[in-house]
């Protein structure tokens, strides 16, 4: 509730700025400083490679993901992502968005979780999705997971992976609420915030839990050592 009140006050202040600004300018006689230009994700498809055989090694190779053929999730054609012999994720890519259709092998999202490829820096994009739980892998009688919130492109950053500085990485911030619905109990909800970092031509390099060691993309080991 406090955050809502703060946000309302902020919106009121923003709405008042056109009226306040002329007074400020007249009083000081100086032009206001120009805001720094916002960046936009450029060639976004390059941040989400998914060729058959692409492999990512994370956390000292304790987690290994590999793209292995196609699958269908909720009517969408996707790329199957394996960890060992188990399909844990499913992705798709268009010129407009990257989408995650399956998460942790049990939850399929409709509509899929998406990162639009035309995000402007600092401008939140709202999302909402229903996660359907596979009855065969249903922990604790979970019926569904409903998630909604905002995704924000936080700009371009440099990240050091395997002693290599990767420039032009994109940082994606998430601020969302998950509501978990059960077949035999009241739903519970939890708010979360975290960030993901994607490197051009490599994909996900860091999400706070996974940290990339190396990746083999289209047959080439990356990042390349200097």
N, C-alpha and C positions, 0 to 999 in steps of 0.2 A: 504494500500500500504506500509506503514512504517513497519508493522508487516511482510509483505512478504520479504522486504529487510533485516530485521533483521534475519529472518529464513534462507535466502540464505547465509548470512554471517556466520551464525552458522554452516550450512551444509558444507560450504567451510572450516571452521576451523576444523570440525570433520574429513573431508577428508584429511586434512593436518597433523593430529596428528601422523600417522605412520611415517612421515618424521621428524617431530619436536621432537618426544619422544626420539629417540636415541641421539640427540644432548643434550637434557636436562639431560638424564641419564649420558652421558659421562662427562658433565660439573660438575655435583654435586657428582657423584660417589655413589649415594644412589638409591636403588630400589624404584619405585613408590609405594605408598600405594595401597593395594588391595581394589577394590571397594566392598562395602557391598553387600552381596548376595541378589538377588531378590527373593521375595516370589511369590507363585502361588496360585490361588484359589484351595483349596482342598475340595473334596466332595461338589462341588458347588450346587448339587440338594438340599442339606439340608437347604440352605438359601431361598428357594422358595417353602414352603409348600402350598399345595392347595387341601386339602381333602374337600369333601362335608361337609358343616357345619362349616368350619373354619371361625372365625370372628376376625376382627381387630377393636379396638376402638382407634380413634385418636382425638386429640385436645379436651380433656374433653368430649369425646363421641359425639362431634358435627358431626363427620364423622364416620360412621360405615360401614365396608365392610364385605360381607359374600360370600363365595363360595357356589353356589347353582346350581349344575347340569352341564350339558354340553350344548354347542351351537356350531354353525359352522360359521366361519368368513372367507370369501374369500377362501372357500374350505378346511380350516383347522379345525380340531376338537379341541375345546378349553373348558376350564372351565369358566363358567359364574360367573362374580363377580357383586353382587348386592349392591346398596345403597338404602335401603328401598325396594320399589317395582320396581325400575328401574335398568336395566342392564347397568352399567357404564363402565365396563372393561371386557376383555376376555383374558385369559392367557393360555399358554401351556408350557410344560416342557419336555425336553428330556435329555439324558445323556450329550448332547453337549451344550445346550443353554436353557435359559429362554426367552420366547417371549411374547410380549404384542401385541395383535391383534386389540383391540378396546380401545379407549381412550375417556373419557368424553361422552360416549354413542353415539357420533356423528361421530367420525373419525375412520375408519378402515384402517389399514396399510398393504400395499402389496409391498415388503415383510414385515413381522411384525418387529417391533422394538425388538432387541435382545440383551441380555447380554451373550456372550460366557462364558462357564464355565471353560475354560482353559486359561484365561487371565493371563499374567505375569505382575507383578508389574511395573508400570511406562512405559509400552509399549502400545501406543495408538492403538486402533482398529477402522478402518474407517467403517462408515455405511452410507447408503442412503435408503430412503423409500418414497413411495408415499402414502399420506393419502387421502382416498376417503371419502367425506362428505355425510352423509345420507341426501337425499333431504327432508325428513320429518322433520329433525331437523337442518335446514340450516340457520345459522345466517348470515345476511348481504350478501346473494347471493354468498357465498364462493363455488368455484368449487372444489378445492383440496388444499392440503397442502403438499409441498415437503420439506423434511427435510434431511439434510446430515451433517456429522461432524465426531467427534471422541469420543470414549468412552475409559476410562482408569481405570484400577484397581489401586487404590492409596495405597493399602496395608491393613493390619489388624489393627484395632483400638479397643479401649474400649469405650463403650458409657454407660451412666447412664440413665436408664429408670425406672421410678416408684421406685426410691430409690434402684435400683439393678444395680450393675456394670456388664455389659455384655461384656465379652472379646471375641476375635476372630471375631468381626464384620468386614464385608468387606465394604470398602468405594469405591464407583464408581463415577468417575468424568465425566461430559458431557461438551463438547464444540461443539456447532452445530449452524446451520443456518436454520431457517424456512422461506420458501417462500410461501406466501398465494396468491393463484390465485382466481380471481373473474370471474363470468360470465359476468359482465357488467363494469369492471374497470381494471386498470393496476395492476399487482401483486405488493405486498409489501414484504420486507424481513426484518428479524431481527435476530441478533446474540445473543446467550444465553450461559450462563455457570451456572452449578449448580452441587450439589453432592447428592448422595443417600447413605444411610447406611442400611445394611441388617444384621440381627442377625441370627445366626445359629439356626434352628428349629423354628424361629418365622416369618421371612420375613422382609418386609420394616418397619423400626422403625423411620426414619427421612428423609425427602427430602427437608427441608427448609420451606415447607408449612404444611406438616403433621408431627405430633409428636405423637408417640405411647403412649397410656395409658396402655393398656393391650391387650392381644390376647388370644383367645381360639383355640388352635391348636390340632386337633385330640382328642377333648374332655378335654384338660388340659389347665387351666389358666396359662398364662406365661406373664412376667417372674415370676418365683417362688420367693416368699419373703424369705429372709434368716432367 
